Amino acid sequence: MREKKAIAKLENYVLGTYAEHYAQNGVQAIDLIIASGYGVDHAMANVIKYAARQGKKEGADPEHDILKMAHYCLLALVALEKSKAGKND
């Protein structure tokens, strides 16, 4: 199954990004954005941004751009799940 290999690649990419992110006192900016209720919109806006410029920047790596989009799609799912959970409280 080709998707299984792609999922493994995505998982490695996502887990590898967390060492690169800036965090204030261990809090990621995306966590604050999700907590404020803008997580899905923020993540999907980034998907659009990366899709629009995919492969167009000098030295661009199309695979890296696609992995970034997929990561933001995952973050949108996380934000959606958190918003649904908050409505059930």
C-alpha positions as CSV (number, residue, x, y, z in Angstrom):
1,M,0.0,0.0,0.0
2,R,1.6,3.2,-1.2
3,E,-0.3,5.3,1.3
4,K,1.3,3.5,4.2
5,K,4.8,4.7,3.1
6,A,3.5,8.2,2.6
7,I,1.9,8.2,6.0
8,A,5.2,7.1,7.5
9,K,7.0,9.9,5.7
10,L,4.4,12.4,6.9
11,E,4.8,11.1,10.5
12,N,8.6,11.5,10.3
13,Y,8.2,15.0,8.9
14,V,5.7,16.2,11.5
15,L,7.6,14.8,14.5
16,G,10.8,16.3,13.1
17,T,9.3,19.8,12.9
18,Y,8.7,20.2,16.7
19,A,12.4,20.7,17.4
20,E,12.3,23.6,14.9
21,H,9.3,25.5,16.3
22,Y,9.6,28.5,18.5
23,A,7.8,28.1,21.8
24,Q,7.4,30.5,24.7
25,N,7.7,28.6,28.0
26,G,7.0,25.3,26.1
27,V,3.8,26.6,24.5
28,Q,3.5,26.4,20.7
29,A,1.8,29.4,19.0
30,I,-0.5,26.9,17.2
31,D,-1.8,25.8,20.6
32,L,-2.7,29.4,21.5
33,I,-4.4,29.8,18.1
34,I,-6.4,26.6,18.6
35,A,-7.4,27.6,22.1
36,S,-8.6,31.0,20.8
37,G,-11.0,29.3,18.4
38,Y,-9.1,30.1,15.2
39,G,-7.3,26.9,14.7
40,V,-9.2,25.4,11.8
41,D,-9.2,28.7,9.9
42,H,-5.5,29.4,10.6
43,A,-4.5,25.9,9.5
44,M,-6.6,25.9,6.3
45,A,-5.3,29.4,5.4
46,N,-1.8,27.9,5.6
47,V,-2.8,25.0,3.4
48,I,-4.0,27.5,0.8
49,K,-0.8,29.6,1.2
50,Y,1.5,26.6,0.7
51,A,-0.6,25.2,-2.2
52,A,-0.5,28.5,-4.0
53,R,3.2,28.7,-3.9
54,Q,4.0,24.9,-4.1
55,G,7.1,24.4,-6.1
56,K,7.4,28.1,-7.2
57,K,9.9,29.4,-4.7
58,E,13.6,29.3,-5.7
59,G,15.1,26.0,-4.6
60,A,11.7,24.7,-3.7
61,D,11.2,21.1,-2.8
62,P,7.7,20.0,-3.9
63,E,7.7,17.1,-1.5
64,H,8.5,19.4,1.4
65,D,5.7,21.8,0.4
66,I,3.2,18.9,0.2
67,L,4.3,17.6,3.6
68,K,3.8,21.1,5.0
69,M,0.3,21.2,3.6
70,A,-0.5,17.8,5.0
71,H,0.8,18.8,8.4
72,Y,-1.5,21.9,8.4
73,C,-4.4,19.6,7.4
74,L,-3.6,17.4,10.5
75,L,-3.5,20.6,12.7
76,A,-6.9,21.5,11.3
77,L,-8.3,18.1,12.3
78,V,-6.8,18.6,15.8
79,A,-8.4,22.0,16.1
80,L,-11.7,20.7,14.8
81,E,-11.7,17.8,17.3
82,K,-10.9,20.3,20.2
83,S,-13.7,22.6,19.2
84,K,-16.2,19.7,19.0
85,A,-15.0,18.5,22.4
86,G,-15.4,22.0,23.9
87,K,-19.0,22.1,22.7
88,N,-19.8,18.9,24.5
89,D,-18.5,20.2,27.9
